[in-house]
Amino acid sequence: MSELHTGGCHCGQLRYQFSGALHDIAHCHCSICRRVSGAVVTTWITVPASVFQWLTGEPARYDSSSTCARYFCRNCGAQLALVTQLSADTIDVTIATLDHPEQAPAERHIWTDSRLPWLHLDEHLPSEPEETL
């Protein structure tokens, strides 16, 4: 039986689910994630698009680059997901919006060339200057 994971935005207008193990979780240090989230780092899980579905609501879309679309709640502004043309068969989901984010610790850092020099977080994890797919 596959694990089922659920999550949603702060106000509850958007809910999602996906199945599978919680792995391929990365702290992203890119400047785009910082600016769109207002946070110093965003932690993502990458899952096959085929196992992800929106349960309630329809997210707004923001194209943050020519290859990347981000999905967020129109009402509360929570960023929930990201799709990139570089890996069109997957979707990245923000760990912080999971119902149980404590079950999904990060496994690596990505885009560390953009990392804020004063941020010290999970320094024992492997790091990638950019993201390798």
N, C-alpha and C positions, 0 to 999 in steps of 0.2 A: 504494500500500500504506500502510495506517495504522500509525503508530508504536504499539508496545505497551510499556506501562510496568508494572512489578511492584513490590511492596513487601510489608512485613509488620511484625509486632511484634518486640520484642526476643527473646522466647523461641522464636519460630517457630511457635507454635500457630495464628496467623492469617496468611494470605497473601491478597493481592488482586491484581487487574490491571485496567487500563483502557487504552483505545486513544485515540489522538488526539494533537494537538500539545500541548506544555506551555506553556499560556498561561492568563491569568486567575488569576495567583498574587499573593496579598496577605498582607502581615504584618498580623495582627489584634492590636489593642491592647486589646480589651475585657477588663473585669475577670473575666468568666466564663471566658474562655480562660486567663487567668492562673491562676485558682484551680483549674481542673480539670487543667491541665497541670503546674502548679508552675514554669512558665517565665514570663519577662517579656514574651514575645511568642510567638505561634503563627503559623506560615506555612502557608497553605492554598492548594490548587489546587481550583478548581471545575470539575467535569466533568459532562457529561450522565449522568444515572443509567443510561441505556440502554447506556452503554459500560463501566460498572463492574461487576465481579463479585468476590465472595469466592471464593477458590480452595480454601482449607482452613480449617477451623474455623468456629465461629459466634461472632461478637462479642457481648459484653454490651452492653446499652443503658442509657443514663442520660439522662433528660429534664432538661436543664439549664435549660429555661424552658418556657413553655406552647407555644412554636412551634419548639423546637429539640431534637433528639435526637442524642446523641453515642454513638459506638461505640468500644469499647475491649476489650483483652484481659483476660479474667478472671484469667489466670495472672500476667502480668508488669505489667499495668496500663497498657500503652501505649495512648494515644488515637490512633485511626487515621482516623476519619471523623465527619462531621457531616451531618445532614439537617435542613433548615429548611422549615417550611410556607410561608415567604415565597417560596421557589423550589423547589417540590416536584418538579420534573423534573430537579434536579441533586443532586449529592453533593459535599461538600467533603472532600478528603483531605489529611492532614498531610504536608507536603513531607518532614519529617524521617524519615518511615517508608518513603519510596521507596528502592528499592535503589540508585538513583543520584541523590540529592538535589542533587548539584553541577550537574546539568543543568537545574535548575528555579529560576532566580533570581527573586526577587520583582519585581513590576511596580508595586506601589502599597502604600500603607498604608491600613487601614480602622479605624474606631472610634478615631480619634486624639483625640477628646475625653477618652478614658480613658487615653491614653498616659502612661507614667511620665515625669515631667519630666527626669529624669537620663539617659534612654535616648536615645542618638544612633546610629541605625541607618539606613543607606541614605537619608540626608536629601535626596538629589537626586530621590527618587521622589515622584510625586503623592500627596497625602493627602486622605482623606475623613473628616470629623468622625464620621460614621456610615457604614454601608455603603450604597452605591447599587446597586441591582440592575439 
